[in-house]
Amino acid sequence: MADALNAYLKLSAPYLSPCLISPTALADLVWIARLLPPVSASGFECRLGREEAQADLGVRLLAADGSRAALAGRGDPSLALSPSLFVHPVWERLRRFGVHWDEPGTLLQEEIRDVFLEFDVDGPPSPVPIPSFFIEYERQAWRRLEALEQSLALLWGAPLAPAVRARVVDCLAALPPEGSVSAVGAMFSRRFDGVRLCLQGLTPGTMPGYLARIGWPGQPEELEAMLAPVAGRVERMALSLDVGAAVLPKVGVECHLAESLYEPDTERWTALLDVLVERGLCLPAKREALVGWLGHTHLRSRPETLPSNLRALSASLGPSALPVFLRRLNHLKLVLQPGQPPEAKAYLALLQRWLGHDGQRKRYVFGDVEEVRHAVLGG
């Protein structure tokens, strides 16, 4: 493969504190990334309350950067996933899903905005790393149950078990009017044959009642105590839970500051992390490392250090376009598992974008490569 995601991860390495991701752990992530195309959105999941510096790798597949076509086995051959992955039946099913998702006019293309692969890494990775897989809905999607079922049948190679389907239907029916499913996960890497549901539109005030309606076996007061210190400091929350024949006790609550990832928002992230430090959920050194991650990188003065795919794109776009890497926090996540203290995680985002000058309109444009190509070349 001419270009791979490992080149992007290596560019981000100087901004990753070893207290967040140790050199050994980063080498393991880079090893996995060499099997994957250079996607425009990737990142890391880091645990904040422990001294260990392990991390998981996240990779987002989109239509705009060619990675949706790559999953389907189509598009630019230089952006393909490594053929060595497809010796495993999970990856064969991922490709089958990709073919349907990349087909114009299909329900999956209409409903699904992007997919997210998460590689859990705790030591040297397998020769064929197996990710958990999340489908994320378009903002205007109808969120039809048919799309969820079709996606999971392709991913698992069989329809949902009747007991799991019935419980998922119950969870969706119990949502308040303002609630909706934002993502659905197939947890291949964890050998869980149920479904991860990610739900938006819930608040600290409505989550306990919702969880009671769906038969969650946890204690509402523990959830309320976990969320109370951060509730007034975040713009939105999202609830994640695992659903098999029953709702499992472990839940996670994502804490987001803003819709846009274009601004680092250092001051507000620092204030939120300070709360976690005070609660004993985040080590002070990791708080400093997360704040140090925020920023951006461009290599205009050192174009020779650009990955080869970006050098080629830069040459085609001309001097009016500049590739940029944004280093952001996507969200923090608080995890509650009965019988254990709450845990906090941070999800670091590495976003590859373009800055271009639209000479005709005399303005700058910031976005994906096609947006900037249209601005600088007029087509």
C-alpha positions in Angstrom: 0.0 0.0 0.0 1.6 3.3 -1.1 0.0 5.4 1.6 -1.2 4.3 5.0 -2.5 5.9 8.2 0.7 5.2 10.1 2.3 8.2 8.3 -0.3 10.5 9.9 0.1 8.9 13.3 3.9 9.5 13.2 3.3 13.2 12.5 1.2 13.4 15.6 3.7 11.6 17.9 5.6 14.7 19.1 2.3 16.0 20.6 1.5 12.8 22.5 2.8 12.7 26.0 4.2 9.3 27.0 2.0 9.5 30.1 -1.0 9.3 27.8 0.4 6.7 25.3 3.7 5.0 26.0 6.2 4.6 23.2 5.5 0.9 23.2 1.8 1.4 23.0 2.1 4.0 20.2 4.3 1.6 18.2 1.5 -1.0 18.5 -1.0 1.5 17.2 1.3 2.5 14.4 1.6 -1.1 13.4 -2.1 -1.4 13.0 -2.3 1.9 11.2 0.0 0.7 8.5 -2.8 -1.7 7.4 -5.3 1.1 7.0 -5.8 3.9 4.4 -4.8 7.5 5.3 -8.3 8.6 6.5 -9.1 12.2 7.3 -10.3 11.4 10.8 -8.7 9.2 13.3 -7.7 9.3 17.0 -7.0 7.6 20.3 -8.9 6.5 23.4 -7.0 7.1 26.6 -7.8 6.1 30.2 -7.4 9.1 32.5 -7.5 7.7 36.1 -4.7 5.1 35.8 -1.0 5.3 35.5 -0.9 2.9 32.6 -0.4 4.6 29.3 -2.2 2.2 27.0 -4.5 3.5 24.3 -7.0 2.2 21.6 -7.0 3.4 18.0 -10.1 4.9 16.3 -10.5 5.3 12.6 -13.5 7.0 10.9 -14.4 6.0 7.3 -16.1 8.6 5.1 -17.2 9.1 1.6 -15.4 12.4 1.2 -11.8 11.0 1.7 -12.2 7.8 -0.3 -12.2 5.5 2.7 -15.8 4.4 2.2 -14.9 3.2 -1.3 -11.7 1.6 0.2 -13.8 -0.5 2.6 -15.9 -1.6 -0.4 -12.7 -2.6 -2.3 -13.3 0.2 -4.8 -11.7 3.6 -5.6 -8.1 4.6 -5.7 -5.9 1.5 -5.3 -3.3 3.5 -3.4 -5.8 4.0 -0.6 -6.8 0.4 -0.2 -6.9 -1.5 3.0 -4.2 -4.1 3.3 -5.2 -7.4 1.5 -3.8 -9.3 4.5 -6.9 -8.3 6.6 -9.4 -10.1 4.4 -8.2 -13.6 5.4 -10.4 -13.1 8.5 -14.2 -13.6 8.2 -14.9 -10.5 10.2 -13.1 -8.4 7.6 -14.9 -10.2 4.8 -18.2 -9.2 6.4 -16.9 -5.6 6.9 -16.2 -5.5 3.2 -19.7 -6.9 2.4 -21.2 -4.1 4.5 -18.9 -1.6 2.7 -20.1 -2.7 -0.8 -23.8 -2.1 0.3 -23.0 1.2 2.0 -21.0 2.5 -1.1 -23.8 1.6 -3.5 -25.8 4.7 -4.7 -29.5 4.6 -3.9 -29.3 2.0 -1.1 -30.9 2.4 2.3 -27.5 2.2 4.0 -26.1 5.0 1.9 -29.1 7.1 2.6 -29.1 6.5 6.4 -25.4 6.2 7.3 -23.1 9.1 7.5 -19.9 7.3 8.4 -18.6 4.3 10.2 -16.1 4.1 13.0 -13.6 1.3 13.7 -12.2 1.0 17.2 -9.2 -1.3 17.7 -8.8 -2.3 21.4 -5.0 -2.7 22.1 -3.6 -4.1 25.3 -0.2 -5.5 24.3 1.1 -6.5 20.9 -1.7 -6.6 18.3 -2.8 -9.7 16.5 -1.5 -10.1 12.9 -5.1 -9.5 11.8 -6.5 -6.9 14.2 -10.2 -7.1 14.7 -12.1 -3.8 15.4 -15.4 -3.0 17.0 -17.5 -1.4 14.4 -20.0 1.5 14.7 -22.4 2.9 12.2 -23.2 6.6 12.6 -26.4 8.0 11.2 -26.8 11.0 8.9 -28.1 14.0 10.7 -31.3 14.0 8.7 -31.7 10.2 8.6 -35.0 8.6 9.4 -33.1 6.2 11.7 -35.3 3.3 10.4 -35.0 0.0 12.3 -34.6 -1.6 8.9 -31.3 0.2 8.3 -30.0 -0.9 11.7 -31.1 -4.5 11.1 -29.7 -4.7 7.6 -26.3 -3.2 8.8 -26.0 -5.7 11.7 -27.0 -8.7 9.6 -24.2 -7.8 7.1 -21.7 -7.3 9.9 -22.6 -10.4 12.0 -23.4 -12.6 9.0 -26.8 -13.4 10.4 -30.0 -11.5 11.5 -30.2 -10.3 15.1 -31.2 -13.0 17.5 -35.0 -12.5 18.3 -34.4 -11.8 22.0 -31.8 -9.2 21.2 -34.0 -7.6 18.5 -36.9 -7.4 20.9 -34.8 -5.7 23.6 -33.4 -3.2 21.1 -36.9 -2.3 19.9 -37.9 -1.8 23.5 -34.9 0.5 24.1 -35.8 2.6 21.0 -39.5 2.8 21.9 -38.7 4.0 25.4 -36.8 7.0 24.2 -38.4 10.4 25.0 -39.5 12.5 22.0 -36.2 14.4 22.0 -34.1 11.3 22.1 -32.7 9.3 19.2 -30.1 6.7 18.3 -26.9 8.3 17.0 -24.8 5.2 16.5 -25.0 1.4 16.6 -22.0 -0.8 17.4 -21.0 -4.4 16.7 -18.4 -5.3 19.3 -16.4 -7.9 17.4 -13.3 -7.3 19.4 -15.0 -8.0 22.7 -16.9 -11.2 21.7 -20.2 -9.6 22.6 -23.0 -10.7 20.2 -25.4 -8.0 21.3 -25.6 -4.4 20.2 -24.0 -1.2 21.5 -26.5 1.6 21.3 -25.4 5.3 21.4 -28.3 7.6 22.3 -28.5 11.4 22.0 -31.0 13.9 23.3 -30.9 12.6 26.9 -29.9 14.8 29.8 -28.8 14.1 33.4 -32.4 14.7 34.4 -33.9 12.2 31.8 -31.3 9.5 31.8 -32.2 7.7 35.1 -35.9 7.5 34.1 -35.1 6.2 30.7 -32.7 3.5 32.1 -35.4 2.5 34.6 -37.9 2.1 31.7 -35.6 -0.3 29.8 -34.8 -2.5 32.8 -31.2 -1.3 33.4 -30.0 -3.2 36.5 -27.8 -0.4 37.9 -28.4 2.1 40.6 -29.8 5.5 39.4 -28.2 7.4 42.4 -24.7 6.2 41.3 -25.3 7.6 37.8 -26.6 10.9 39.2 -23.6 11.2 41.5 -21.2 10.6 38.6 -22.8 13.2 36.3 -23.6 15.9 38.8 -20.1 17.6 38.8 -19.9 17.9 35.0 -23.6 18.4 34.1 -23.4 22.2 33.9 -20.1 22.2 32.0 -20.9 20.4 28.8 -23.1 21.2 25.9 -24.5 17.8 25.3 -24.3 14.2 26.6 -24.8 10.9 24.8 -25.6 7.6 26.6 -24.0 4.3 25.5 -25.2 0.9 26.6 -24.9 -2.7 25.6 -28.0 -4.6 24.8 -28.3 -8.3 24.5 -31.3 -10.4 25.6 -31.2 -8.0 28.6 -29.7 -4.5 29.1 -26.2 -4.9 30.6 -25.3 -3.0 33.8 -22.3 -1.1 32.4 -23.1 2.3 30.8 -21.1 5.2 29.4 -21.9 8.9 29.1 -20.1 11.0 26.5 -19.5 14.6 27.4 -19.2 17.0 24.4 -18.4 20.7 24.5 -19.4 21.7 20.9 -20.5 20.4 17.6 -17.5 21.8 15.7 -14.0 20.4 16.1 -12.4 23.3 14.4 -11.7 25.2 17.6 -9.5 23.7 20.3 -11.5 25.4 23.1 -8.6 25.0 25.5 -10.0 27.0 28.3 -13.3 25.0 28.6 -11.6 21.6 28.2 -9.2 22.6 30.9 -12.0 23.6 33.3 -13.8 20.3 32.6 -10.7 18.3 33.2 -10.0 20.1 36.4 -13.3 18.8 37.7 -12.3 15.3 36.8 -8.9 15.8 38.6 -10.8 17.0 41.7 -13.0 13.9 41.6 -10.0 11.6 41.3 -11.1 10.5 37.8 -8.1 12.0 36.0 -4.4 12.2 36.9 -3.0 15.7 36.9 -0.2 14.7 34.5 -2.8 13.4 32.0 -4.8 16.6 32.3 -1.7 18.5 31.3 -1.0 16.1 28.5 -4.5 16.4 27.0 -4.3 20.2 27.0 -0.9 19.9 25.4 -2.4 17.8 22.6 -4.7 20.6 21.4 -3.4 22.5 18.4 -2.7 22.2 14.7 0.1 21.3 12.4 1.0 22.3 8.9 4.1 21.5 7.0 4.3 24.3 4.4 8.0 24.9 5.3 8.8 21.2 5.2 6.8 19.8 2.3 9.1 16.8 2.0 7.8 15.5 5.4 4.3 15.3 4.1 2.9 11.7 3.5 3.1 11.0 -0.2 -0.7 11.1 -0.8 -0.8 14.6 0.6 2.2 15.7 -1.5 0.4 14.5 -4.6 -2.8 16.2 -3.6 -0.9 19.4 -2.8 0.7 19.3 -6.3 -2.7 18.9 -8.0 -4.3 21.8 -6.0 -1.4 24.2 -6.4 0.1 26.7 -4.0 -3.3 28.1 -2.9 -4.1 25.0 -0.8 -2.4 23.8 2.4 -2.9 20.5 4.2 -3.5 20.9 7.9 -3.7 18.5 10.8 -6.0 19.5 13.7 -5.4 18.0 17.1 -8.6 18.1 19.1 -10.6 16.4 21.9 -13.7 14.8 20.5 -15.2 14.1 23.9 -14.7 12.8 27.3 -16.5 9.7 28.5 -17.6 8.7 32.0 -18.1 5.0 32.6 -20.2 3.4 35.3 -20.0 -0.3 36.1 -21.8 -1.4 39.3 -19.4 -2.4 42.0 -16.6 -0.4 40.6 -15.7 3.3 40.9 -16.5 5.5 37.9 -13.9 5.7 35.2 -13.0 8.6 32.8 -11.7 8.3 29.3 -10.6 10.9 26.7 -11.1 10.6 22.9 -8.4 12.4 21.0 -9.1 13.4 17.4 -6.6 13.8 14.6 -8.3 15.5 11.7 -6.7 16.1 8.3 -8.2 19.1 6.6 -7.3 21.7 3.9 -7.0 25.4 3.9 -7.4 27.0 0.5 -7.7 30.5 -1.0 -10.6 31.2 -3.3 -9.1 33.9 -5.6 -12.4 34.6 -7.3 -14.3 35.3 -4.2 -11.2 36.5 -2.3 -11.8 34.4 0.8 -10.3 31.4 2.6 -12.0 28.1 2.6 -11.4 25.4 5.3 -12.7 21.8 4.8 -12.2 18.5 3.1 -10.2 18.2 -0.1 -13.2 18.4 -2.5 -14.5 21.6 -0.8 -11.1 23.2 -1.2 -10.6 21.9 -4.7 -13.8 23.5 -5.8 -12.7 26.8 -4.2 -9.2 27.0 -5.6 -9.8 25.4 -9.0 -13.4 26.3 -9.6 -14.6 22.8 -10.2 
